[in-house]
C-alpha cells in the first residue's frame, strides 16, 4: 500500500542561507491522523508548504499519495485539501456560494459540484445556514465550512494547519467530531498541526516533534510518554536560588534535575513518584528550603515536548493566541 506521505531527508534552505528544514524523514500511513508539533519557528509551516507544493524543496524528496511534490505539483494539488489557521471564507458570500467557488477552483463542473456541495452542507450540519451570508456564521460554523471547501473535490489527504485556533472548547470538540466522522466516511488521511497538546494527545494516531528544522522524535502519544520512563516528580520551591538542585540530587533515586521551568518548578524523572515525595519534603526541610508544591504524576505530552525542545508548549500557544506570526 502506498504511503499517504513520505519524505526522505527533506530540506529547505533559503537564498539568505537560513536553513528552515533539514533532513526531515517521516512516513504518514493512509487513513491516520498524524500530528506535527513544534515551537514557533521550528519548521512546521515550511514543511507543510513543501508537502502542499507551495514551496519547492532544496534538498531531499517528498511524495504525497505516491506522487513527487517537486516533479508533479499539479497532480499533488488535486489529491490534497487544505484548511488554514485563519479564516479564508468570503464573508459577503453565502456558505453555498463559497463552496461553489471552491469547487470551481478545483475544476469541478457545476453538475459535479451541486450534489457534492449538498452532501457536505448536510453532513457538516450547515444545511439550514447554506444560503446565509458567512458574516453571520459562528466560529465553529466557519471552520466546518472551511473543511467543506477543503474537501469539496474529495481529496485523499487533508492538511489542517492550526485549525481550531481561536475556537472555544465546545467549538473545538465539535470540529474534531466532524473530522473523525469524515475520516471514517471518506478514509481521509489527516496531517495536523495544533498548539493544543491535549488535542494532539486525544486525536493523533502518531506524532512527530520538530525543532530548529530537524525532526526530534516520532511515535504514538503513548509511546512518546513512555520513553520518558517512570513518573514525573515536580518540585516548586517558595523562593528561587536557594540551592534546591544540590539537595534534590543528593536524594537516592533522583539522578538528574531538569532546569527550572518558567513557573519556577523543577522536574525530574523517577521510578516511583509517590514514594519519593516524603523523601523530597524531608530533605528540603532539613536544608531549610521552603516548598510551595510537590507532586508526582505520569508524564504528559507537555512533558515530552519540554524534554525534547527545552520549551513548554504553552509558550508556543500564548504567542499564537496573541497574534504573533510564524517564522520559517
C-alpha positions in Angstrom: 0.0 0.0 0.0 1.3 3.4 -1.0 2.1 5.7 1.9 0.0 8.8 2.2 3.0 11.0 2.8 6.7 10.0 2.6 9.7 12.3 3.0 13.4 11.4 2.7 16.0 13.9 4.0 13.6 16.7 3.0 15.1 20.2 3.4 14.6 23.8 2.7 17.4 26.4 2.7 16.5 30.0 1.7 18.8 32.1 -0.6 19.8 34.1 2.5 21.4 30.9 3.9 18.7 30.3 6.5 18.1 26.6 7.0 14.4 26.3 7.7 14.1 22.5 7.4 16.9 19.9 7.5 16.8 16.2 6.7 13.2 15.5 7.7 12.4 11.9 7.1 8.9 10.7 8.0 6.1 8.4 6.8 2.3 9.0 7.2 0.1 6.0 6.8 -3.1 6.0 4.8 -6.1 6.8 6.9 -4.3 8.0 10.0 -4.4 11.3 11.8 -0.8 12.5 12.1 0.2 15.2 14.4 3.1 17.5 13.6 4.2 19.6 16.6 6.9 22.1 17.2 7.6 25.6 18.7 7.2 28.7 16.7 9.8 28.9 14.0 10.5 25.1 14.3 9.9 24.4 10.6 6.3 23.2 10.7 4.8 25.7 8.3 7.8 25.3 5.9 7.4 21.5 5.9 3.7 21.8 5.2 4.3 24.3 2.5 6.7 21.9 0.7 4.3 19.0 1.1 1.4 21.0 -0.4 3.7 22.4 -3.3 3.6 26.0 -2.1 7.4 25.8 -1.6 9.9 23.8 -3.6 12.4 21.7 -1.5 16.0 22.5 -1.9 17.2 19.0 -0.8 15.7 15.6 -0.3 12.5 14.2 -1.6 8.8 14.2 -0.7 5.9 12.2 -2.0 2.2 12.8 -1.3 -0.1 9.9 -2.3 2.9 8.4 -4.1 3.5 11.5 -6.2 6.7 13.5 -6.2 5.8 17.0 -5.0 8.6 18.7 -6.9 8.1 16.9 -10.2 4.3 16.8 -10.4 2.9 19.6 -8.2 -0.4 19.8 -10.2 -1.2 16.2 -9.6 -0.4 16.5 -5.9 -2.8 19.5 -5.5 -5.7 17.5 -7.0 -5.2 14.9 -4.2 -5.0 17.2 -1.2 -7.2 19.6 0.8 -6.1 22.5 3.0 -7.6 24.2 6.0 -5.5 27.1 7.2 -5.3 28.6 10.8 -7.0 31.8 9.7 -10.4 32.0 8.1 -10.4 32.1 4.2 -14.2 32.2 3.7 -15.6 35.2 1.9 -18.0 36.8 4.4 -20.0 38.5 1.7 -21.0 35.2 0.0 -23.3 32.6 1.4 -21.9 29.2 2.6 -23.2 27.6 -0.6 -21.6 30.2 -2.8 -18.2 29.8 -1.0 -18.4 26.1 -1.8 -19.3 26.7 -5.4 -16.3 29.0 -5.8 -14.0 26.3 -4.2 -15.4 23.6 -6.4 -14.8 25.7 -9.5 -11.2 26.4 -8.4 -10.7 22.6 -8.1 -12.1 22.1 -11.6 -15.4 20.5 -10.8 -18.2 21.2 -13.2 -21.5 22.6 -11.9 -23.1 19.3 -12.5 -20.4 17.5 -10.4 -20.4 20.2 -7.7 -24.1 20.5 -6.9 -24.6 17.1 -5.3 -21.2 17.2 -3.6 -22.0 20.6 -2.1 -25.4 19.4 -1.0 -23.9 16.3 0.7 -21.2 18.3 2.5 -23.6 21.0 3.8 -25.9 18.4 5.2 -23.2 16.2 6.6 -21.4 19.2 8.3 -24.7 20.5 9.7 -24.7 23.6 7.6 -27.8 22.9 5.5 -30.0 25.3 7.3 -27.4 28.1 7.0 -26.3 27.3 3.4 -27.9 30.4 1.9 -27.0 32.8 4.7 -24.0 35.1 4.3 -20.9 33.8 6.1 -20.5 37.1 8.1 -23.3 35.8 10.3 -21.7 32.4 11.0 -20.2 31.4 14.3 -16.6 30.4 14.6 -17.4 26.8 14.6 -19.7 27.1 11.6 -16.9 28.9 9.7 -14.4 26.1 10.5 -16.8 23.5 9.2 -17.4 25.5 6.1 -13.7 25.7 5.5 -13.4 21.9 5.9 -16.1 21.5 3.3 -14.3 23.9 1.0 -11.1 21.9 1.5 -12.6 18.5 0.7 -15.2 19.5 -1.9 -13.1 17.8 -4.6 -12.9 14.6 -2.5 -9.1 14.7 -1.7 -7.3 11.7 -0.3 -5.2 13.8 2.2 -6.3 16.8 4.3 -3.8 19.2 5.8 -5.1 21.1 8.9 -2.8 23.9 10.0 -3.8 25.1 13.5 -7.5 24.5 12.5 -9.0 25.2 16.0 -7.1 28.4 16.7 -9.5 30.8 18.4 -12.4 28.4 18.9 -13.8 27.9 22.4 -13.6 24.4 23.9 -17.1 23.4 22.7 -16.3 24.6 19.2 -13.0 22.6 19.2 -14.8 19.5 20.4 -17.5 19.8 17.7 -14.9 20.5 15.0 -12.9 17.3 15.8 -16.0 15.2 16.0 -16.7 16.2 12.4 -13.1 15.5 11.4 -13.3 12.0 13.0 -16.5 11.3 11.2 -15.1 12.5 7.8 -12.1 10.2 8.3 -14.4 7.2 8.9 -16.7 8.0 5.9 -14.1 9.1 3.3 -11.0 7.2 4.5 -9.2 10.6 4.7 -5.6 10.9 5.9 -5.2 14.0 8.1 -1.9 15.8 8.6 -2.4 18.1 11.6 -0.5 20.9 13.3 -2.0 22.3 16.5 -0.9 24.3 19.5 -3.3 22.4 21.8 -1.3 19.4 23.1 -4.4 17.8 24.6 -5.9 17.9 21.1 -2.9 16.1 19.6 -2.9 13.6 22.5 -6.5 12.6 22.0 -6.7 12.7 18.3 -3.4 11.8 16.6 -2.6 8.2 15.9 1.1 9.2 15.8 3.0 12.4 16.4 6.3 13.9 15.2 8.1 16.7 17.1 10.2 19.1 15.1 12.5 21.9 16.4 15.1 24.1 14.7 14.1 22.5 11.4 15.0 18.9 12.5 12.8 16.0 13.4 13.4 15.0 17.0 11.1 12.0 17.6 8.1 10.2 16.2 5.6 7.8 17.9 2.2 7.3 19.2 1.3 9.6 22.1 1.6 6.7 24.5 5.0 5.7 23.1 6.4 9.2 23.4 5.3 9.5 27.0 6.6 6.0 27.9 10.0 7.0 26.5 10.4 9.4 29.4 10.3 6.5 31.7 8.7 6.1 35.2 6.9 9.0 36.8 7.5 12.8 36.8 8.3 14.5 40.1 7.6 18.2 40.1 9.0 20.4 42.9 8.4 24.1 43.2 10.3 26.0 45.9 8.8 29.0 47.6 11.8 31.1 46.6 14.3 30.7 43.7 18.1 30.3 44.1 18.3 28.5 47.4 20.4 25.5 46.3 17.5 23.2 45.8 19.1 21.3 42.9 22.0 20.2 45.0 19.6 19.0 47.7 17.4 17.1 45.3 20.2 15.4 43.5 21.5 14.1 46.9 18.3 12.1 47.4 18.7 8.4 46.4 16.6 7.7 43.3 17.0 11.2 41.8 19.8 11.3 39.3 19.1 14.4 37.2 17.1 17.5 37.8 15.9 19.5 34.7 16.5 23.2 34.6 13.6 25.2 36.2 10.5 25.8 34.1 9.1 29.3 33.6 6.9 28.8 36.7 10.0 28.0 38.8 9.2 24.3 39.1 11.9 21.6 38.8 11.1 18.4 37.1 12.8 15.1 37.4 12.1 11.5 36.2 11.9 8.9 38.9 10.9 5.3 39.1 8.1 5.7 41.6 7.0 9.3 42.1 4.6 9.0 45.0 7.2 7.1 47.1 9.7 10.0 46.5 7.5 12.8 47.8 8.2 12.2 51.5 12.0 12.0 50.9 11.9 15.3 49.0 9.9 17.0 51.8 12.3 15.7 54.5 15.4 16.7 52.6 14.2 20.2 51.8 13.0 20.7 55.3 16.4 19.6 56.7 18.1 22.1 54.4 15.8 24.9 55.3 14.2 25.1 51.9 10.5 26.0 51.9 8.5 24.3 49.3 5.4 25.7 47.5 4.3 22.5 45.9 5.5 18.9 45.4 3.6 16.5 43.1 4.1 13.2 41.3 2.3 12.1 38.2 2.6 10.2 35.0 4.3 12.0 32.1 2.1 14.1 29.8 2.7 15.1 26.2 3.6 18.5 27.5 6.4 16.9 29.5 7.6 15.1 26.3 7.7 18.4 24.4 9.6 20.2 27.2 12.1 17.4 27.4 12.7 17.3 23.7 12.8 21.0 23.0 13.6 22.7 26.3 10.4 24.8 26.0 6.9 24.4 27.3 4.2 24.2 24.6 2.2 26.9 26.4 4.7 29.4 25.3 4.0 28.5 21.7 0.3 28.6 22.3 0.5 32.0 24.0 2.4 33.5 21.1 -0.2 32.3 18.6 -3.2 33.5 20.7 -1.6 36.9 21.0 -1.3 37.1 17.2 2.4 36.5 16.7 3.2 35.1 13.3 5.2 32.0 12.5 8.8 32.3 11.3 10.0 29.6 8.9 
